[in-house]
Amino acid sequence: MNNILVVEDDPRVADFLQRGLRAEGYGVQLARTGTEGLALARGGEPALLILDLMLPGISGLELCQTMRAEGHHVPVLMLTAMNSLEDKVNGLRLGADDYLTKPFAFEELLARIEALLRRGREQRVKASSLQVADLVLDRERMQVTRAGQPIALTAKELAFLELLMSAPGRVYSRERILSNVWGTNEDPLTNVVDVYVRRLRAKIDEGHPLALLKTVRGFGYRLDALEA
């Protein structure tokens, strides 16, 4: 099931979208403010984000811009009651993938959603390799290099690294890493994540001026090319 995160503060529109999309077989998560929407988008893995432009907390434009700056590539469909070309251009420049002006026909919304999800699947298929700075993971061969030098990793180390590289800058909690790499049966109190972080750092960061794998105290880990 494709899960869609709807960020909409108008109760009537939010209820309409939630009921309509669920009837079409989509999983729907609803946020009423921009701040709540950003937290849910960061913490979950929606296939699509439907985002109102005018929101309490932070605006839809700010939410979209923040997501893109953090390396999240989830498709974004923006909804707005404003019809000016400038508004649309600003949204697209800040990372929105498509734009729909209120009021809209539900059939058109569905067509836009299907097109964005299809494009997202095609892009994921095309991404045969992942790269952050000079660290490259070849997904077809499951081989890793940094600065052109091969790095030998175990299967679990590869799975851990692929998870982090798939969304550069995104902070992954220990619980989410355990769920994605080891499955749901792993004891949440285990220190296996910390052990593998040390192993990965020794293999991908030692001897390089820029450390890519970073600890975000109190939250988890992220991988990016930013300084500290």
C-alpha positions as CSV (number, residue, x, y, z in Angstrom):
1,M,0.0,0.0,0.0
2,N,1.2,3.5,-0.9
3,N,1.2,5.7,2.2
4,I,0.3,9.3,1.7
5,L,1.0,12.1,4.2
6,V,-1.6,14.9,4.0
7,V,-0.7,18.2,5.6
8,E,-3.9,20.3,5.6
9,D,-5.4,22.6,8.3
10,D,-8.9,23.0,6.8
11,P,-11.0,20.2,8.5
12,R,-13.4,19.9,5.5
13,V,-10.6,19.5,2.9
14,A,-8.6,17.2,5.2
15,D,-11.6,14.9,5.8
16,F,-12.5,14.9,2.1
17,L,-8.9,13.9,1.2
18,Q,-8.6,11.3,3.9
19,R,-11.9,9.5,3.1
20,G,-11.4,9.7,-0.7
21,L,-7.9,8.5,-0.7
22,R,-8.6,5.6,1.7
23,A,-11.5,4.6,-0.5
24,E,-9.0,4.4,-3.4
25,G,-6.8,2.0,-1.4
26,Y,-4.1,4.5,-0.1
27,G,-2.9,4.6,3.4
28,V,-3.4,8.1,4.8
29,Q,-1.7,10.0,7.6
30,L,-3.0,13.4,8.5
31,A,-1.2,16.5,10.0
32,R,-3.0,19.7,10.8
33,T,0.0,22.0,11.1
34,G,3.2,22.5,9.2
35,T,5.3,21.7,12.3
36,E,3.4,18.4,12.8
37,G,3.7,17.6,9.1
38,L,7.5,18.1,9.1
39,A,7.8,15.8,12.2
40,L,5.7,13.1,10.6
41,A,7.5,13.4,7.2
42,R,10.9,13.1,9.0
43,G,9.8,10.2,11.2
44,G,8.0,8.1,8.6
45,E,8.5,7.0,5.0
46,P,5.5,8.3,3.0
47,A,5.3,7.5,-0.6
48,L,3.8,11.0,-1.3
49,L,3.3,14.3,0.5
50,I,0.2,16.3,-0.2
51,L,0.9,19.7,1.2
52,D,-1.3,22.8,1.7
53,L,0.5,26.1,1.1
54,M,-1.0,28.1,4.0
55,L,-0.5,26.3,7.3
56,P,-0.2,27.2,10.9
57,G,3.3,26.7,12.4
58,I,5.5,26.7,9.3
59,S,4.2,27.2,5.8
60,G,4.0,24.6,3.2
61,L,6.8,26.3,1.3
62,E,9.0,26.2,4.4
63,L,8.2,22.6,5.0
64,C,9.0,21.6,1.4
65,Q,12.2,23.6,1.4
66,T,13.4,22.0,4.7
67,M,12.6,18.5,3.4
68,R,14.7,19.1,0.3
69,A,17.6,20.7,2.2
70,E,17.7,17.6,4.5
71,G,17.9,15.2,1.5
72,H,14.4,13.8,1.5
73,H,13.2,13.0,-2.0
74,V,9.5,12.1,-1.3
75,P,7.3,13.5,-4.1
76,V,5.4,16.6,-3.1
77,L,2.1,17.7,-4.4
78,M,1.2,21.2,-3.3
79,L,-2.4,22.4,-2.8
80,T,-3.3,26.1,-2.6
81,A,-6.2,28.4,-2.9
82,M,-3.9,31.0,-4.5
83,N,-3.8,30.9,-8.3
84,S,-0.9,33.3,-9.2
85,L,1.9,32.1,-11.4
86,E,4.4,33.5,-8.9
87,D,3.1,31.3,-6.1
88,K,3.4,28.2,-8.4
89,V,6.9,29.1,-9.5
90,N,8.0,29.6,-5.9
91,G,6.7,26.3,-4.9
92,L,8.3,24.4,-7.7
93,R,11.6,26.2,-7.2
94,L,11.6,25.2,-3.5
95,G,11.2,21.5,-4.4
96,A,7.5,20.8,-5.1
97,D,6.9,18.3,-7.8
98,D,3.4,19.3,-8.8
99,Y,0.8,22.0,-8.0
100,L,-3.0,21.8,-7.8
101,T,-5.2,24.8,-7.2
102,K,-8.3,24.7,-5.0
103,P,-11.0,23.9,-5.7
104,F,-10.0,20.8,-7.7
105,A,-11.7,17.7,-9.1
106,F,-10.9,14.5,-7.1
107,E,-10.3,12.7,-10.4
108,E,-7.6,15.2,-11.3
109,L,-6.0,14.8,-7.9
110,L,-5.9,11.0,-8.3
111,A,-4.3,11.4,-11.8
112,R,-1.6,13.7,-10.4
113,I,-0.9,11.3,-7.5
114,E,-0.6,8.3,-9.8
115,A,1.8,10.2,-12.1
116,L,4.0,11.3,-9.2
117,L,4.1,7.8,-7.7
118,R,4.9,6.3,-11.1
119,R,7.7,8.9,-11.6
120,G,9.1,8.1,-8.1
121,R,9.2,4.4,-8.8
122,E,11.0,5.0,-12.1
123,Q,13.6,7.2,-10.4
124,R,14.2,4.7,-7.7
125,V,14.8,2.0,-10.4
126,K,17.2,4.2,-12.2
127,A,19.2,4.9,-9.1
128,S,21.6,2.0,-9.5
129,S,24.2,3.8,-7.3
130,L,24.2,6.1,-4.3
131,Q,26.8,8.8,-3.7
132,V,27.6,11.1,-0.8
133,A,30.7,13.2,-1.4
134,D,33.4,10.7,-2.6
135,L,31.6,7.7,-1.0
136,V,29.9,5.6,-3.7
137,L,27.7,2.5,-3.2
138,D,27.1,0.5,-6.4
139,R,23.7,-1.2,-5.8
140,E,24.0,-3.7,-8.6
141,R,27.3,-5.1,-7.5
142,M,26.8,-4.1,-3.8
143,Q,30.3,-2.6,-3.8
144,V,31.5,0.4,-1.9
145,T,34.3,2.8,-2.7
146,R,35.6,6.0,-1.1
147,A,37.9,8.3,-3.1
148,G,38.0,5.5,-5.7
149,Q,39.3,2.9,-3.2
150,P,37.3,-0.2,-2.5
151,I,35.9,-0.9,0.9
152,A,35.1,-4.4,2.1
153,L,31.8,-4.5,4.0
154,T,29.7,-7.3,5.5
155,A,26.1,-7.8,4.3
156,K,24.7,-6.1,7.4
157,E,27.2,-3.2,7.1
158,L,26.1,-2.8,3.5
159,A,22.4,-2.8,4.4
160,F,23.1,-0.2,7.2
161,L,25.1,2.0,4.9
162,E,22.6,1.8,2.1
163,L,19.8,2.9,4.5
164,L,21.8,6.0,5.5
165,M,22.9,6.9,1.9
166,S,19.4,6.6,0.5
167,A,18.5,9.8,2.3
168,P,21.6,11.9,3.0
169,G,21.1,14.2,6.0
170,R,18.2,12.3,7.4
171,V,18.5,11.4,11.0
172,Y,17.7,7.7,11.7
173,S,16.9,6.6,15.2
174,R,18.4,3.4,16.6
175,E,14.9,1.9,16.6
176,R,14.3,2.7,12.9
177,I,17.8,1.3,12.0
178,L,17.1,-1.9,13.9
179,S,13.7,-2.3,12.2
180,N,15.1,-1.6,8.7
181,V,18.4,-3.5,8.9
182,W,17.8,-6.3,11.5
183,G,14.0,-6.6,11.4
184,T,11.5,-6.2,14.2
185,N,12.6,-9.2,16.3
186,E,15.8,-7.6,17.5
187,D,15.9,-6.5,21.1
188,P,15.4,-2.7,21.2
189,L,17.9,-2.4,24.1
190,T,20.7,-4.1,22.2
191,N,23.8,-2.1,21.4
192,V,24.3,-3.7,18.0
193,V,23.6,-0.4,16.2
194,D,26.4,1.4,18.1
195,V,28.8,-1.5,17.4
196,Y,28.0,-1.3,13.6
197,V,28.4,2.5,13.7
198,R,31.9,2.1,15.0
199,R,32.7,-0.5,12.4
200,L,31.4,1.7,9.5
201,R,33.3,4.7,10.8
202,A,36.5,2.7,10.9
203,K,36.0,1.6,7.3
204,I,34.5,4.7,5.5
205,D,35.8,7.6,7.5
206,E,39.2,6.8,9.0
207,G,42.0,8.4,7.0
208,H,39.7,11.0,5.3
209,P,39.6,14.7,6.3
210,L,35.7,14.8,6.2
211,A,33.8,12.4,8.4
212,L,30.5,11.4,6.8
213,L,28.8,9.3,9.5
214,K,27.7,11.6,12.3
215,T,26.0,11.1,15.7
216,V,23.0,13.3,16.5
217,R,22.9,13.1,20.2
218,G,19.6,12.1,21.7
219,F,18.2,11.2,18.2
220,G,20.4,8.8,16.2
221,Y,22.7,8.9,13.2
222,R,22.9,10.6,9.8
223,L,25.3,10.5,6.9
224,D,26.1,13.6,4.8
225,A,28.9,15.7,3.5
226,L,28.2,18.7,5.8
227,E,30.8,19.9,8.3
228,A,30.1,18.4,11.8
